[in-house]
């Protein structure tokens, strides 16, 4: 299923894998990423960003379309970052992929 085949506002409630990244102005430590990983684990998530000036997570959300999935995952990252004691940096990048898109070899993630 290609992105063009999806109605961005109504693809039906399906599971989406969403990668979200927030960029800032200082290097993130291993201890901070471990805290972030703990905070996103309940969403089937993994965390990244050690040694960079950004932090991020890949999480699973259930949503009616890619835009809603991006919104939900961005909120998950923002809340998890606050719980982990990370700076409140703006979300800079969001990539969304449905299970159907993941199965198809020629589909690329939706980027917001």
Number of C-alpha atoms within 10 A of each C-alpha: 15 13 15 7 8 13 13 15 12 13 15 14 12 15 18 25 23 26 24 27 22 22 18 16 10 11 13 19 14 13 11 19 23 15 17 28 22 16 22 24 16 11 13 13 22 20 24 20 20 17 13 14 14 21 27 28 29 25 25 25 22 17 22 17 21 31 20 18 27 26 16 18 28 25 14 22 26 22 17 20 25 14 14 19 12 17 17 13 15 13 18 14 15 23 19 25 22 25 12 14 18 15 10 11 9 9 15 14 18 18 14 13
